[in-house]
């Protein structure tokens, strides 16, 4: 039996890292003796998260371009040349059968180097509006696995395969974990639980909102699991109470999803895909500070299917308490949102992506 080698590249945020890990885990199940190497950006969170998942990773000296004139931007050409040279060396030494990119700046030089060496490449695009790296790479890629329809205006039509986004397999059956999850967080099983998610790095505007609305939310006899992000934990840990659990990062996503009755979340692509599988009532508060406002587009695709509520950051002060209280009181609305968001789930996404990779071996 051939011993296959795979390189996976993507990072910067959990939204790029966790899909890559999910793909690697599924490849490992199907090819137990395969060799794996991850390539990320030095100093980014993948340098910790990937080794924690049991894989080797090499870091490139690469970073994105800032929107304003900065010293970092002046360094970009040097970082790019350095990363391309290192990527060529990695490809030459490791000799992969297929290279898979899940987005983020590190995947750019690596997939470019793989394509130039004649090695098949697969892009996994999580968003409804692709990032610049994947748009540039798509011309040479062999297959482009997407989570949203109508991406022909960004990618060559013949290469697009609708697969959905890879999600953690432990989310497939969370209903059986509810009791264990509530006990894990030492919460009251007889009271409703609100889960607040700001993404892997945290969301300042959501944190400010919860701080401002905390008294009002708690007055409805609700408990809160509040993921505020590493950057903001110092500011918000003071709100840790018996009925408010403030955490910087969540390792057991299956537990928080199992415990939650209502969820407030950013609308990063991985989060949206997970929430479709989880099937709980969601209020999306997209980040307006991401490329092409893609989080709003991700959330809007769920809202269009009557599967979630969308609140823009600019509407929070005037609308949040009205919308939140109306949702809490309306059990029918909660059930409707749950049923509709579940219809959009693609729980077999990872396996579908592996089928595309196998075609290239």
Secondary structure, 3 states (H helix, E strand, C coil): CCCCEEEEECCCCHHHHHHHHHHHHHHHHHCCCCEEEEEEECCCCHHHHHHHCCCCEEEECCCCCCCCCCHHHHHHHHHHHHHHHHHHHHHHHHCCCEEEECCCCHHHHHHHHHHHCCCEEEEEECCCCCCHHHHHHCCCCCEEEECCCCCCCCCCHHHEEECCCCCCHHHCCCHHHHHHHHHHCCCCCCCEEEEEECCCCCCHHHHHHHHHHHHHHHCCCEEEEEECCHHHHHHHHHHCECCEEEECCCCCHHHHHHHCCEEEECCCHHHHHHHHHHCCEEEECCCCCCHHHHHHHHHHHHHCCCCCEECCHHHHHHHHHHHHHHHHHCHHHHHHHHHHHHCCCCCCHHHHHHHHHHCCC
